[in-house]
Amino acid sequence: MLTSGDQHPEPWSPAELPAGCQGEFRLGALEDVPRARHWIRATLDKLTASSASATAHLVDAVELCAAELLANAAQCSDMSPTRAVCARLAMLRDAGNGQRAVRVEVNDPGNARGERPAARLAEPDAESGRGLAIVATLASRWGTTTANRGNLVWFEVEY
């Protein structure tokens, strides 16, 4: 059963960047997802280069989960030049349980239909519908909320 993380920590407010935040990446179109994925991998490679506990698996898991959320946001939201999708990445020293974690948040402008992200079970031959299932499998925690009249989906991967 797939569930969101309503019981987990609240997302950052849009005006604040938490300690450890490595910045933001803004997408204006679906075609920007590969550049965002490259930014996430390059940022994580740089940040984890001296960490004995961070592994290639961590970087791969974060990159894949982030790419899934970014693609979902780009496909399902009403993006425009003034209503972009924004991704944030942070290295957390303490994820609330003594573990270190990487946290990614993807904030989109929502859509006119008011749809919210929700995990679903995809048909075996479906070409889409597995993004949040992948995130639920690879992430330590994840969740969704509303933010700025849009959606905010976040996940953390502990290491």
N, C-alpha and C positions, 0 to 999 in steps of 0.2 A: 504494500500500500504506500502510495506516495503522499507525503504531507509537506506543507510549508512550515516555516519555522516561527510561527506566531509567538511561541514561548521563548524565543531567543532574543539576543540584544537588538535594540532598535537601530535603524540605520543612522548614518550621520545626517545632520541637517544640511541642506544644500549650501549654506553659507560657511560651513566650517570644514576644514581639513584636519583630521585627527593626527596625533603624533604618529609618525611612521608613514604617513601618506606620501606616496611617490608621485602624486600628480593626477591629472585628469587627461582623458582623451575624448574628443568630441567627434561624433559621426554625423555627417549630413545626409548620407545615403547608404544603401546596402553595400555598394561597391567599396565603402570604406572599411568594412569588417576585416579584410586581410591586413590592411595597414595597422588597424587596432590590435589584431592578434600579434603582429610583428612587434609592436610597441610593448605589449605585455610580456612577450618572451624575452626581448632585449632587456627590459627593466628587471625582470626576475633573474635572468642570467647574471646581471651586474650585481644585484643585491645578494644573491646566494653564493657568489663565487668563493667567499671566505667562510661560509657556514658548513660545518661538518655534518649538521643534522639535516640540511636541505639536500634533496636528491633530484636527479633528473626526472623521477616520477612526479615529484611535487610540481616542477615547472610544467611538465606535460599535462598534468591534471588541471592546474589552474588555467593554462592556455586553452585547453579544450572546453572547460566549463565557461570561461569568459566568452569564447567565440560563439558558443551555443546561445548564451544570453544576449549577446550583441546582435546576432543574426535574428533571433526572435524579436527583439525590440525594433530592429530596422524594418522587418517585414510586417509587423503588426501595428506599429504606431503611425500617427500622422506626422511624419517628419517634414520639416521645411527648413530653409536657411536660418530662420529664427527659432525653430523648435527642434533642436538637435537631440540625439541620444548621447548621454555622457557616461563614461566609465571611469571609475576611481579604483586605484589599487593601493593597498597598504600592507605593510609588514607589522603584525601585532606581536608585541613582546609577550603578552599574556592574553590568551583567548578566553579568560574567565575560569580556566581550570588548570592553570599552571603551564599549559602548552603554548608554544609559539604557533602562529597561524598567518597565512596570507588571506587577506579579505579583499574581495572585489564587489563593487556595487555598480549596477547598470540602471540608470535613470532614463526613462523615455517620456515623451510628452503625452502618451495615451492616444486614444483615438475617439472619433465622434460617436462610436457605438458604446463607449464606456467599458469595453472589455478589459478584464484583469487577467494577468498570467495565471495559469492553472495547469498542473501536471495532468496528463491524460495517458491512457493506454492506447498506443498506436496499433493499428492493424498490421499484421506481419508484412504485407506487401505495400504499406503506405510509405511514401517518400519523405514524410515529415511527421512531427509529433513526438519525437523522442528527446528533445533538448532538455527539458526539466527532469526527465528520468535519468539522463546522463549526469546532470548536476546532483541529483539526489543520491546517486550511486558513488560518485567520486568525492563529494564535499563532506566535511565533518558536520556542517550545519548550513542551512540555507533558509531563505524566507522571502516573502513579498509584502509590500505595503504600498500605500498611495503616497505620492510626494509631488508637490507642485502641479496638481491637477493631472498627474500622469502616474506611471507605475515605477516602482523601485524594486528590483530583484537583487538579492545579495547572496553571497556564499562565502564560507571560510573553509580552507584546507589546512589542517594542522600538520606540523612537522616537528 
